[in-house]
Amino acid sequence: MEHESDIIDARGLRCPLPVLRLRKALLQVAPGGEVRLWADDPIAVIDIPHFCAEESHELRETQSEGDATLYVVRRG
């Protein structure tokens, strides 16, 4: 996978699926690689930062657009 262009569309998925998709994608990139995830699950704003902290990944950016949020995560 090219870490610069990894984008996961988890819109429409509910907890815990966005985090599970993010975890799977991060396992496929080298440490330091980035994954971008779109999610519209209201719980994702809690789950994704918590997952990143627990797994030593860096939540680099969040960007809201309409009902969805883009999370940019760097693999730890």
Helices and strands as residue ranges (DSSP letters): G 3-5, E 7-9, H 17-26, E 34-39, H 44-55, E 58-65, E 68-74
